[in-house]
Amino acid sequence: MRTRAAKKPHGDIRIGISGWRYAPWRGRFYPAGLAQRNELAFASRMLPSIELNGSFYSLQRPESYETWRDQTPDGFVFAVKGSRYITHMLQLKDVRPALANFFASGVLALGRKLGPILWQLPPRMRYDAERVEAFLSLLPHDAKAASALAREHDERMNGRSSMKAPRGLRIRHAIEVRNRSFADPDFIATLRRHGVALVVADTAGRWPMLEDMTADFVYIRLHGDKELYASGYGDAALDRWAERIEAWSQGRQVGDARLASDVGARRGRHDVYCYFDNDTKVRAPYDAAHLAMRLGLPTGFEPQEKARHRG
């Protein structure tokens, strides 16, 4: 089992889960009798970051983001999944009005707890250089730009918008691709030019896994290495991911990386966000805890809880 070298410079590492509202988790990960309204408060004290998925399916309301912000402890970070209307329906084409509505919907109300925004593309969408460039050019990277974009919202957001954000808030973006046409050096160069991370996605071989480092942070989604959304990660797999995260946090690329471009990334520390999305068999929180343990990161799990759901 490897642990991160204490004296080497590294970025912040957050190991978390994708979503928190899952019926099979009740009475297993969540204590029996825990009220559903308290599940986020519980999960956010076990792990330091969670992907917020409801924002993918529909525009949420500012009061919801405010509630989620207030239920979580200081230092906690949400990753927020971008609207599927933008990624799956419009497929990144002519999305400025939709982006304005998304940022007006309350995302910025998370304040300092707002982490990266995840844009997941559909499998049918092929790489279109012009369309991707136009989309990335619209993405705001700080509070001022995001608030300005949010103020362009349409009338549907009247009375249900929030456009304030803490001064100096940095906004990061990551893009997850699911079509092999994106394994293109031009795509990697475009991401680097805009400072947008390419998601490293383990999808049991269903969609491409690319490990090019394209921003000053790395975003990982672990959907299952053998069965999509279901299979857990054994000791060997977790050791392998720990080694990768350790390297990436120090700005090093791993020797067996699957790359779309032979142009190396810039050196220097990288923050790392890693989310387990293998939720159907209640593996995600325990796999996250075991990966964090390998990296010497604290969690809210007791030792006996860490020992559950192995293999």
Sequence and secondary structure as in RCSB ss.txt:
>XXXX:A:sequence
MRTRAAKKPHGDIRIGISGWRYAPWRGRFYPAGLAQRNELAFASRMLPSIELNGSFYSLQRPESYETWRDQTPDG
FVFAVKGSRYITHMLQLKDVRPALANFFASGVLALGRKLGPILWQLPPRMRYDAERVEAFLSLLPHDAKAASALA
REHDERMNGRSSMKAPRGLRIRHAIEVRNRSFADPDFIATLRRHGVALVVADTAGRWPMLEDMTADFVYIRLHGD
KELYASGYGDAALDRWAERIEAWSQGRQVGDARLASDVGARRGRHDVYCYFDNDTKVRAPYDAAHLAMRLGLPTG
FEPQEKARHRG
>XXXX:A:secstr
     TTS    EEEEEE S  GGGBTTTB TT  GGGHHHHHTTTSSEEEE HHHHS   HHHHHHHHHHS TT
 EEEEE  HIIIIISTTSS HHHHHHHHHBTGGGGGGGEEEEEEE  TT    HHHHHHHHHH   BHHHHHHHH
TT  GGGTTS B    TT B  EEEE  SGGG  HHHHHHHHHHT EE EEE TTSS       SSEEEEEE  S
SSTTT    HHHHHHHHHHHHHHHTT   TT   S SS    S  EEEEEE  TTTT HHHHHHHHHHHTT   S
  HHHHTSS  
